[in-house]
Amino acid sequence: SALLCALVLLLFSLGTPIYAEQGENSAARAREIVDGVINSSVAAGRKESIEAWIAEDLCASVGKGGEWYIFTLAQLGGYELSGCEDATLDYLDSHTVGAATSKQKFALCLASLGSTDSYIYRTLEETVGKLGVMSYVYGLHLFNNGYKSSAITSDEVISSLSALQLSDGGWSVSGSSSDVDV
C-alpha cells in the first residue's frame, strides 16, 4: 500500500497531472483508490475515525513508511496532520538517516506539511546529486516547492538531470536503458 500511496502522490504532485490525458474520471478513480487504502488502514488499526488513525497510528509510523502516507495526504488536503510534523522531527532527532534520498524523502514529507524547519534546507544543501538521478529528482521537488540552496540552483539540477538522460529518452537508476522507477 506504500507503493500505491507513492503512485497517487505522483498523480497529484506533478505540475501537469498525468491523469489529465485520460479524462476527469481518472482523478476521481485515483481519489477512490486513496480513500480505499485509508479506510483499510483505519479498519486494520481498529480506529473509530481517520483522525484517530492519523493521530495514533500514522504519526507513529514515521520511519517505517508512514512518511509516504503523510506526504500523499498532505498533497490531497483536507486532513488534520499537525501532529505529523512533530512526529517526523522527533524521528529525525532520534535516528540517523544516512542516504541522500532518504534524507530528501523526510524533507519532502516536512515540506508537504508546510514546515519551515532547517532540516529541509540542510538536506537541500547537502544531498542534491549525492546519490544519482533520484537525488536530483527529489532535490528538484524541493526547489519546486520554494526551498532554496546556496550550494546548488534549480537550473543546475535541471542541467544535471538533462545530462543524465539516456539515448532512449528516459532515465535510469543504473544501466544504459531507462527504467520505470525513474
Backbone as a chain_set.jsonl record, in Angstrom:
{"seq": "SALLCALVLLLFSLGTPIYAEQGENSAARAREIVDGVINSSVAAGRKESIEAWIAEDLCASVGKGGEWYIFTLAQLGGYELSGCEDATLDYLDSHTVGAATSKQKFALCLASLGSTDSYIYRTLEETVGKLGVMSYVYGLHLFNNGYKSSAITSDEVISSLSALQLSDGGWSVSGSSSDVDV", "coords": {"N": [[0.804, -1.192, 0.0], [2.112, 1.163, 0.495], [3.474, 1.672, -1.847], [1.324, 2.19, -3.52], [0.4, 4.582, -2.406], [2.612, 6.175, -3.001], [2.442, 6.222, -5.785], [-0.009, 7.522, -6.169], [0.659, 9.895, -5.027], [2.413, 10.896, -6.962], [0.586, 11.32, -8.992], [-0.871, 13.503, -8.04], [1.011, 15.449, -7.422], [2.52, 16.417, -9.508], [3.155, 19.082, -11.806], [1.633, 19.161, -14.225], [-0.957, 17.12, -14.297], [-0.655, 13.616, -14.7], [-2.843, 12.12, -15.17], [-4.53, 13.646, -16.657], [-4.651, 13.338, -19.431], [-6.184, 11.121, -19.667], [-8.705, 11.697, -18.948], [-11.223, 13.18, -16.826], [-12.346, 11.301, -15.105], [-10.281, 9.682, -14.256], [-8.923, 11.083, -12.252], [-10.844, 11.096, -10.262], [-11.009, 8.371, -9.859], [-8.436, 7.832, -8.895], [-8.585, 9.161, -6.454], [-10.563, 7.601, -5.249], [-9.143, 5.218, -4.918], [-7.131, 6.005, -3.107], [-8.767, 6.732, -0.934], [-9.809, 4.206, -0.376], [-7.492, 2.806, 0.44], [-6.854, 4.289, 2.734], [-9.202, 3.9, 4.293], [-9.047, 1.158, 4.658], [-6.699, 1.026, 6.165], [-7.522, 2.391, 8.467], [-9.489, 0.631, 9.383], [-7.919, -1.681, 9.787], [-6.299, -0.81, 11.838], [-8.144, -0.647, 13.771], [-9.505, 1.712, 14.411], [-11.706, 4.418, 15.25], [-12.038, 6.531, 13.56], [-10.741, 8.386, 10.749], [-9.226, 10.5, 11.629], [-8.413, 9.638, 14.19], [-6.848, 7.439, 13.452], [-4.81, 8.757, 12.007], [-3.663, 10.392, 14.053], [-2.923, 8.493, 16.026], [-1.803, 6.177, 14.799], [-0.669, 6.684, 12.193], [1.105, 8.913, 12.516], [2.864, 7.704, 14.276], [4.114, 5.936, 12.632], [6.132, 7.056, 11.195], [9.208, 6.804, 9.586], [8.902, 4.192, 9.133], [7.721, 3.961, 6.757], [5.438, 5.474, 6.898], [5.794, 8.119, 6.27], [5.36, 8.429, 3.531], [2.591, 8.102, 3.3], [1.797, 10.318, 4.82], [2.836, 12.382, 3.245], [1.341, 12.011, 0.896], [-1.323, 12.367, 1.828], [-1.137, 14.998, 2.734], [-0.725, 16.297, 0.313], [-3.164, 15.819, -0.918], [-4.885, 17.176, 0.754], [-7.19, 18.428, 3.274], [-6.977, 16.879, 5.54], [-6.23, 16.523, 9.009], [-3.141, 16.966, 9.944], [-1.331, 17.943, 11.757], [0.089, 16.868, 13.957], [1.87, 15.229, 12.722], [4.107, 16.591, 11.739], [5.587, 17.146, 14.066], [6.023, 14.491, 14.869], [7.622, 13.575, 12.767], [9.874, 15.249, 12.993], [10.687, 14.507, 15.573], [11.362, 11.851, 15.064], [13.544, 12.237, 13.308], [15.293, 13.535, 15.033], [15.997, 11.482, 16.732], [17.057, 9.428, 15.231], [19.511, 8.28, 12.898], [19.706, 9.229, 9.666], [20.915, 8.073, 6.751], [21.275, 7.826, 3.813], [21.248, 9.961, 0.968], [18.871, 10.234, -0.575], [16.995, 9.229, 1.209], [17.104, 11.126, 3.253], [16.126, 13.245, 1.755], [13.535, 12.342, 1.256], [12.354, 12.574, 3.788], [12.607, 15.326, 4.072], [10.925, 16.173, 2.003], [8.523, 15.2, 3.008], [8.23, 16.806, 5.3], [8.123, 19.285, 3.987], [5.729, 19.011, 2.576], [3.977, 19.264, 4.614], [4.086, 21.872, 5.144], [6.179, 22.779, 6.622], [8.843, 24.767, 7.926], [11.201, 23.985, 8.891], [14.682, 23.791, 9.622], [15.861, 21.437, 8.809], [14.98, 20.788, 6.249], [16.232, 22.694, 4.601], [18.958, 22.19, 5.187], [19.139, 19.603, 4.212], [18.677, 20.008, 1.489], [20.937, 21.516, 0.892], [22.98, 19.637, 1.336], [22.541, 17.21, -0.052], [21.683, 17.044, -2.768], [22.25, 15.54, -5.815], [24.03, 13.744, -4.737], [23.487, 11.06, -4.654], [23.012, 9.881, -7.182], [20.593, 9.899, -9.892], [18.022, 10.033, -8.668], [18.453, 11.594, -6.42], [18.753, 14.034, -7.547], [16.209, 14.369, -8.665], [14.458, 14.328, -6.391], [15.564, 16.523, -5.087], [14.955, 18.535, -6.932], [12.183, 18.578, -6.645], [12.03, 19.703, -4.088], [13.109, 22.268, -4.616], [11.109, 23.139, -6.399], [9.073, 23.512, -4.662], [9.613, 25.835, -3.417], [11.856, 26.004, -1.772], [15.251, 26.926, -1.101], [18.775, 26.832, -1.963], [22.18, 27.429, -1.19], [24.176, 25.978, -2.198], [23.582, 24.784, -4.635], [21.687, 25.413, -7.609], [18.318, 25.431, -8.914], [18.398, 25.484, -11.682], [20.893, 24.347, -12.165], [20.405, 21.772, -11.236], [18.466, 20.931, -13.049], [20.007, 21.009, -15.399], [21.89, 19.02, -14.755], [20.207, 16.792, -14.566], [19.276, 16.705, -17.194], [21.64, 16.045, -18.481], [21.903, 13.447, -17.661], [20.027, 12.086, -19.062], [19.086, 9.344, -21.022], [19.848, 7.702, -24.174], [17.515, 6.522, -25.091], [15.603, 8.251, -24.304], [14.705, 8.279, -21.702], [15.405, 7.908, -18.16], [17.587, 6.323, -15.777], [18.17, 4.466, -12.784], [20.396, 2.888, -12.665], [22.51, 1.578, -15.235], [22.115, 1.35, -18.856], [19.663, 1.57, -20.04], [16.483, 3.08, -19.89], [14.434, 3.085, -16.935], [11.321, 2.213, -15.368], [11.003, 3.15, -12.779], [12.301, 5.585, -12.604]], "CA": [[0.0, 0.0, 0.0], [3.001, 2.335, 0.436], [3.713, 1.916, -3.265], [0.113, 2.818, -4.033], [0.409, 5.986, -1.975], [3.645, 6.869, -3.766], [1.919, 6.438, -7.135], [-1.032, 8.555, -6.105], [1.421, 11.119, -4.781], [2.883, 11.4, -8.246], [-0.565, 11.807, -9.748], [-1.354, 14.775, -7.532], [2.051, 16.429, -7.131], [3.152, 16.926, -10.716], [2.555, 20.313, -12.314], [0.603, 18.76, -15.172], [-1.329, 15.781, -13.863], [-0.525, 12.592, -15.729], [-4.143, 11.543, -15.449], [-5.311, 14.59, -17.452], [-4.843, 12.812, -20.772], [-7.117, 10.008, -19.632], [-10.024, 12.19, -18.606], [-11.523, 13.57, -15.454], [-12.682, 10.133, -14.291], [-9.063, 9.117, -13.694], [-8.656, 11.775, -10.993], [-11.813, 10.579, -9.297], [-10.613, 6.983, -9.571], [-7.254, 7.896, -8.028], [-9.066, 9.531, -5.12], [-11.24, 6.408, -4.729], [-8.111, 4.279, -4.5], [-6.538, 6.537, -1.882], [-9.766, 6.583, 0.123], [-9.864, 2.786, -0.047], [-6.294, 2.472, 1.216], [-7.002, 4.923, 4.046], [-10.255, 3.214, 5.031], [-8.498, -0.148, 5.027], [-5.746, 1.264, 7.252], [-8.308, 2.744, 9.642], [-10.104, -0.614, 9.851], [-6.86, -2.576, 10.277], [-5.855, -0.257, 13.115], [-9.306, -0.653, 14.655], [-9.744, 3.086, 14.84], [-13.074, 4.881, 15.026], [-12.091, 7.572, 12.54], [-9.491, 8.687, 10.053], [-8.479, 11.399, 12.507], [-7.783, 8.812, 15.229], [-5.798, 6.668, 12.79], [-3.692, 9.673, 11.727], [-3.031, 10.823, 15.305], [-2.401, 7.389, 16.825], [-1.042, 5.178, 14.043], [0.117, 7.224, 11.086], [2.235, 9.703, 13.031], [3.801, 6.764, 14.901], [4.743, 5.093, 11.609], [7.21, 7.785, 10.52], [10.422, 5.999, 9.59], [8.503, 2.837, 8.754], [6.929, 4.119, 5.549], [4.326, 6.399, 7.115], [6.062, 9.425, 5.667], [4.734, 8.479, 2.195], [1.17, 8.363, 3.53], [1.679, 11.711, 5.249], [3.09, 13.202, 2.063], [0.191, 11.883, -0.011], [-2.497, 13.01, 2.435], [-0.908, 16.447, 2.725], [-0.929, 16.764, -1.057], [-4.6, 15.779, -1.198], [-5.531, 18.192, 1.566], [-8.407, 18.087, 3.988], [-6.702, 16.012, 6.683], [-5.543, 17.162, 10.125], [-1.842, 16.303, 10.019], [-0.422, 18.787, 12.529], [0.952, 16.042, 14.798], [2.837, 14.504, 11.897], [5.358, 17.34, 11.652], [6.315, 16.869, 15.296], [6.455, 13.092, 14.843], [8.728, 13.472, 11.809], [11.035, 15.904, 13.588], [11.123, 13.64, 16.673], [12.059, 10.707, 14.449], [14.828, 12.707, 12.786], [16.153, 13.849, 16.182], [16.419, 10.274, 17.44], [17.574, 8.434, 14.285], [20.456, 8.739, 11.885], [19.266, 8.938, 8.307], [22.175, 8.125, 6.029], [21.246, 8.012, 2.361], [20.793, 11.271, 0.49], [17.466, 10.202, -0.984], [16.178, 9.038, 2.412], [17.023, 12.448, 3.861], [15.249, 14.053, 0.92], [12.169, 11.863, 1.468], [11.857, 13.207, 5.012], [12.484, 16.761, 3.782], [9.699, 16.326, 1.209], [7.406, 14.989, 3.927], [8.102, 18.046, 6.07], [7.701, 20.348, 3.073], [4.306, 18.829, 2.26], [3.235, 19.691, 5.796], [4.248, 23.315, 5.268], [7.225, 23.052, 7.599], [9.976, 25.625, 7.57], [12.305, 23.507, 9.715], [16.008, 23.876, 8.985], [16.208, 20.137, 8.227], [14.702, 20.838, 4.811], [17.285, 23.486, 3.954], [20.222, 21.445, 5.317], [19.062, 18.465, 3.296], [18.854, 20.545, 0.143], [22.347, 21.922, 0.775], [23.925, 18.532, 1.485], [22.22, 15.923, -0.678], [21.321, 17.056, -4.191], [23.272, 14.983, -6.687], [24.958, 12.888, -3.99], [23.127, 9.65, -4.799], [22.487, 9.624, -8.511], [19.493, 10.612, -10.529], [16.895, 10.287, -7.779], [18.76, 12.708, -5.512], [18.46, 15.248, -8.322], [14.752, 14.457, -8.811], [13.888, 14.76, -5.112], [16.04, 17.887, -4.867], [14.175, 19.428, -7.781], [10.877, 18.729, -5.992], [12.187, 20.69, -3.008], [13.214, 23.582, -5.26], [9.807, 23.494, -6.972], [8.183, 23.871, -3.559], [10.011, 27.124, -2.878], [13.04, 25.967, -0.912], [16.452, 27.415, -1.79], [20.069, 26.331, -1.524], [23.346, 28.205, -1.638], [25.127, 25.018, -2.762], [23.195, 24.411, -5.995], [20.457, 26.072, -8.046], [17.402, 24.561, -9.646], [18.889, 25.401, -13.06], [21.98, 23.366, -12.177], [19.782, 20.463, -11.083], [17.851, 20.612, -14.352], [21.115, 20.72, -16.306], [22.437, 17.705, -14.39], [19.22, 15.782, -14.965], [19.303, 16.629, -18.665], [22.862, 15.335, -18.86], [21.733, 12.032, -17.321], [19.017, 11.477, -19.93], [19.639, 8.276, -21.851], [19.559, 7.798, -25.604], [16.135, 6.099, -25.355], [14.727, 9.336, -23.886], [14.371, 8.19, -20.285], [16.47, 7.939, -17.168], [17.73, 5.054, -15.075], [18.95, 4.471, -11.546], [21.681, 2.336, -13.12], [22.412, 0.92, -16.527], [22.027, 2.177, -20.06], [18.284, 1.6, -20.511], [15.632, 3.747, -18.921], [13.585, 2.2, -16.164], [10.033, 2.781, -14.999], [11.097, 3.808, -11.478], [12.752, 6.961, -12.753]], "C": [[0.856, 1.268, 0.0], [3.304, 2.692, -1.007], [2.511, 2.615, -3.884], [0.071, 4.289, -3.646], [1.447, 6.779, -2.747], [3.155, 7.161, -5.181], [0.875, 7.549, -7.149], [-0.375, 9.904, -5.843], [1.879, 11.722, -6.092], [1.737, 11.966, -9.071], [-0.941, 13.23, -9.341], [-0.269, 15.823, -7.362], [2.718, 17.006, -8.37], [2.41, 18.153, -11.22], [1.435, 20.049, -13.295], [0.223, 17.33, -14.836], [-1.254, 14.762, -14.999], [-1.863, 11.945, -16.045], [-4.977, 12.431, -16.366], [-5.604, 14.049, -18.847], [-5.917, 11.734, -20.81], [-8.507, 10.432, -19.195], [-10.195, 12.45, -17.131], [-11.798, 12.371, -14.55], [-11.449, 9.508, -13.662], [-8.705, 9.774, -12.375], [-9.596, 11.267, -9.911], [-11.455, 9.147, -8.904], [-9.389, 6.951, -8.659], [-7.675, 8.229, -6.603], [-9.788, 8.355, -4.464], [-10.23, 5.41, -4.19], [-7.479, 4.732, -3.191], [-7.512, 6.369, -0.718], [-9.882, 5.127, 0.562], [-8.676, 2.343, 0.795], [-6.416, 3.046, 2.626], [-8.046, 4.184, 4.879], [-9.809, 1.83, 5.492], [-7.524, -0.012, 6.196], [-6.466, 1.6, 8.556], [-8.93, 1.472, 10.242], [-9.056, -1.56, 10.443], [-6.335, -2.113, 11.636], [-6.948, -0.204, 14.161], [-9.566, 0.722, 15.275], [-11.171, 3.483, 14.48], [-13.18, 5.882, 13.897], [-10.729, 7.718, 11.87], [-8.615, 9.564, 10.942], [-7.744, 10.623, 13.595], [-6.639, 7.993, 14.631], [-4.58, 7.548, 12.508], [-2.942, 9.978, 13.019], [-2.323, 9.675, 16.023], [-1.495, 6.438, 16.046], [-0.129, 5.793, 12.99], [1.323, 8.002, 11.588], [3.287, 8.801, 13.681], [4.546, 5.918, 13.878], [5.806, 5.832, 10.79], [8.494, 6.978, 10.673], [10.167, 4.555, 9.221], [7.626, 2.871, 7.507], [5.777, 5.094, 5.679], [4.523, 7.75, 6.472], [5.467, 9.538, 4.273], [3.231, 8.724, 2.309], [0.962, 9.829, 3.899], [1.818, 12.64, 4.053], [1.878, 13.192, 1.141], [-1.035, 12.591, 0.556], [-2.344, 14.521, 2.478], [-1.15, 17.023, 1.336], [-2.416, 16.79, -1.412], [-5.352, 16.866, -0.445], [-6.758, 17.671, 2.279], [-8.213, 17.18, 5.191], [-5.948, 16.797, 7.745], [-4.245, 16.396, 10.385], [-0.85, 17.036, 10.911], [0.521, 17.98, 13.42], [2.04, 15.334, 14.023], [4.152, 15.255, 11.73], [6.202, 17.073, 12.898], [6.844, 15.44, 15.314], [7.642, 12.905, 13.903], [9.985, 14.086, 12.389], [11.577, 15.1, 14.775], [11.887, 12.434, 16.139], [13.453, 11.127, 13.982], [15.807, 13.053, 13.902], [16.722, 12.594, 16.833], [16.983, 9.181, 16.532], [18.567, 9.087, 13.33], [19.933, 8.291, 10.523], [20.481, 9.126, 7.416], [22.087, 8.51, 4.567], [20.662, 9.364, 1.98], [19.312, 11.25, 0.142], [16.539, 9.946, 0.2], [16.024, 10.365, 3.146], [16.051, 13.324, 3.077], [13.793, 13.638, 1.076], [11.579, 12.518, 2.712], [11.699, 14.717, 4.819], [11.22, 17.027, 2.973], [8.461, 16.14, 2.076], [7.163, 16.255, 4.738], [7.6, 19.193, 5.199], [6.207, 20.238, 2.766], [3.415, 19.268, 3.406], [3.34, 21.194, 6.024], [5.329, 23.712, 6.261], [8.266, 24.018, 7.043], [11.206, 25.21, 8.371], [13.614, 23.51, 8.926], [16.453, 22.553, 8.384], [16.032, 20.161, 6.704], [15.831, 21.557, 4.08], [18.64, 22.786, 4.029], [20.264, 20.281, 4.332], [19.293, 18.925, 1.864], [20.319, 20.92, -0.097], [23.273, 20.715, 0.624], [23.693, 17.328, 0.583], [22.014, 15.921, -2.185], [22.502, 16.574, -5.03], [24.22, 14.021, -6.008], [24.651, 11.405, -4.127], [22.401, 9.43, -6.12], [21.258, 10.414, -8.89], [18.358, 10.946, -9.562], [17.19, 11.421, -6.788], [18.645, 14.044, -6.236], [16.945, 15.455, -8.422], [14.115, 14.956, -7.516], [14.319, 16.191, -4.793], [15.247, 18.89, -5.685], [12.772, 19.631, -7.222], [10.961, 19.751, -4.856], [12.306, 22.105, -3.571], [11.849, 24.041, -5.773], [8.775, 23.851, -5.91], [8.667, 25.101, -2.804], [11.227, 27.138, -1.976], [14.268, 26.316, -1.74], [17.697, 26.809, -1.178], [21.166, 27.274, -1.998], [24.366, 27.3, -2.313], [24.846, 24.69, -4.231], [21.89, 25.126, -6.341], [19.559, 25.076, -8.767], [17.839, 24.425, -11.104], [20.034, 24.394, -13.176], [21.445, 21.939, -12.041], [19.172, 20.022, -12.412], [18.927, 20.26, -15.371], [21.712, 19.343, -16.027], [21.488, 16.582, -14.784], [19.198, 15.613, -16.485], [20.516, 15.846, -19.147], [22.76, 13.834, -18.585], [20.698, 11.325, -18.198], [19.693, 10.494, -20.878], [19.198, 8.42, -23.304], [18.134, 7.353, -25.946], [15.112, 7.123, -24.851], [14.382, 9.344, -22.412], [15.592, 8.31, -19.393], [16.497, 6.591, -16.465], [18.509, 5.258, -13.786], [20.327, 3.926, -11.846], [21.464, 1.656, -14.464], [22.221, 1.9, -17.659], [20.648, 2.201, -20.694], [17.42, 2.259, -19.444], [14.782, 2.725, -18.158], [12.363, 2.942, -15.639], [10.104, 3.523, -13.66], [11.499, 5.267, -11.598], [11.841, 7.685, -13.714]], "O": [[0.4, 2.325, -0.436], [3.385, 3.869, -1.359], [2.672, 3.535, -4.686], [-0.257, 5.144, -4.47], [1.202, 7.928, -3.114], [3.425, 8.235, -5.719], [0.877, 8.408, -8.031], [-0.805, 10.928, -6.374], [1.747, 12.927, -6.307], [1.897, 12.969, -9.765], [-1.286, 14.057, -10.185], [-0.592, 16.996, -7.173], [3.424, 18.009, -8.268], [1.191, 18.256, -11.081], [0.376, 20.668, -13.195], [1.012, 16.414, -15.07], [-1.724, 15.011, -16.109], [-2.007, 11.291, -17.078], [-6.042, 12.006, -16.814], [-6.687, 14.276, -19.386], [-6.494, 11.463, -21.863], [-9.4, 9.591, -19.085], [-9.408, 11.994, -16.302], [-11.512, 12.422, -13.354], [-11.561, 8.858, -12.623], [-8.23, 9.098, -11.462], [-9.181, 11.036, -8.776], [-11.587, 8.767, -7.74], [-9.319, 6.126, -7.747], [-7.169, 7.635, -5.651], [-9.645, 8.133, -3.262], [-10.436, 4.823, -3.127], [-7.311, 3.934, -2.269], [-7.125, 5.916, 0.359], [-10.037, 4.85, 1.751], [-8.838, 1.59, 1.756], [-6.114, 2.361, 3.604], [-7.802, 3.875, 6.045], [-10.156, 1.39, 6.587], [-7.524, -0.839, 7.109], [-6.064, 1.144, 9.626], [-8.899, 1.269, 11.456], [-9.29, -2.17, 11.486], [-5.971, -2.932, 12.48], [-6.722, 0.226, 15.293], [-9.807, 0.863, 16.473], [-11.763, 2.957, 13.537], [-14.255, 6.079, 13.332], [-9.712, 7.235, 12.368], [-7.399, 9.383, 10.995], [-6.585, 10.913, 13.891], [-5.579, 7.871, 15.244], [-3.445, 7.132, 12.743], [-1.72, 9.837, 13.076], [-1.237, 9.867, 16.57], [-0.51, 5.944, 16.595], [1.052, 5.455, 12.912], [2.443, 7.772, 11.133], [4.478, 9.111, 13.635], [5.517, 5.247, 14.227], [6.319, 5.296, 9.808], [8.821, 6.524, 11.769], [11.103, 3.782, 9.019], [6.881, 1.93, 7.233], [5.196, 5.502, 4.673], [3.559, 8.451, 6.162], [5.099, 10.637, 3.857], [2.659, 9.466, 1.511], [0.076, 10.498, 3.366], [1.024, 13.562, 3.869], [1.443, 14.24, 0.663], [-1.71, 13.332, -0.159], [-3.317, 15.249, 2.28], [-1.714, 18.108, 1.198], [-2.871, 17.683, -2.126], [-6.336, 17.412, -0.944], [-7.297, 16.617, 1.939], [-9.193, 16.753, 5.802], [-5.116, 17.644, 7.418], [-4.256, 15.314, 10.972], [0.352, 16.781, 10.832], [1.665, 18.391, 13.614], [3.029, 14.887, 14.604], [5.204, 14.631, 11.593], [7.398, 16.804, 12.792], [7.979, 15.201, 15.726], [8.566, 12.154, 14.214], [11.061, 13.496, 12.287], [12.791, 15.019, 14.963], [12.92, 12.045, 16.683], [14.432, 10.428, 14.244], [17.016, 12.886, 13.741], [17.803, 12.633, 17.419], [17.35, 8.112, 17.018], [18.472, 10.27, 13.007], [19.747, 7.099, 10.281], [21.023, 10.229, 7.335], [22.768, 9.438, 4.131], [19.707, 9.843, 2.591], [18.574, 12.157, 0.527], [15.399, 10.408, 0.19], [14.933, 10.693, 3.611], [15.252, 14.056, 3.662], [12.903, 14.487, 1.033], [10.433, 12.968, 2.694], [10.76, 15.316, 5.345], [10.517, 18.004, 3.23], [7.464, 16.84, 1.899], [6.029, 16.721, 4.85], [6.752, 19.978, 5.624], [5.504, 21.247, 2.703], [2.247, 19.602, 3.207], [2.762, 21.731, 6.97], [5.383, 24.864, 6.691], [8.52, 24.062, 5.839], [12.148, 25.99, 8.515], [13.634, 23.263, 7.721], [17.339, 22.54, 7.529], [16.853, 19.612, 5.97], [16.323, 21.076, 3.06], [19.391, 22.783, 3.054], [21.289, 20.014, 3.704], [20.032, 18.286, 1.116], [20.863, 20.665, -1.171], [24.242, 20.767, -0.132], [24.585, 16.488, 0.463], [22.161, 14.875, -2.817], [23.6, 17.125, -4.964], [25.142, 13.521, -6.652], [25.476, 10.572, -3.752], [21.31, 8.862, -6.157], [20.934, 11.442, -8.297], [17.791, 12.037, -9.633], [16.275, 12.127, -6.365], [18.459, 15.079, -5.596], [16.456, 16.576, -8.283], [13.323, 15.897, -7.537], [13.523, 16.981, -4.284], [14.906, 19.968, -5.197], [12.224, 20.73, -7.311], [10.058, 20.57, -4.689], [11.678, 23.033, -3.063], [11.478, 25.201, -5.6], [7.729, 24.423, -6.218], [8.205, 25.386, -1.7], [11.594, 28.194, -1.461], [14.319, 26.035, -2.938], [17.69, 26.338, -0.04], [21.078, 27.846, -3.084], [25.314, 27.784, -2.931], [25.763, 24.358, -4.982], [21.082, 25.409, -5.456], [20.006, 24.005, -9.178], [17.669, 23.362, -11.701], [20.133, 23.673, -14.169], [21.97, 21.012, -12.657], [19.345, 18.881, -12.839], [18.768, 19.304, -16.129], [22.005, 18.589, -16.954], [21.921, 15.541, -15.278], [19.111, 14.493, -16.989], [20.429, 15.078, -20.104], [23.461, 13.041, -19.213], [20.512, 10.113, -18.092], [20.738, 10.787, -21.459], [18.279, 9.178, -23.611], [17.596, 7.758, -26.976], [13.905, 6.902, -24.952], [13.821, 10.322, -21.916], [16.66, 8.751, -19.817], [15.545, 5.816, -16.55], [19.392, 6.111, -13.706], [21.324, 4.441, -11.339], [20.358, 1.217, -14.78], [22.172, 3.114, -17.458], [20.467, 2.783, -21.764], [17.601, 2.026, -18.248], [14.46, 1.653, -18.67], [12.384, 4.163, -15.49], [9.322, 4.448, -13.439], [11.085, 6.096, -10.787], [12.044, 8.869, -13.984]]}, "num_chains": 1, "name": "protein.A"}
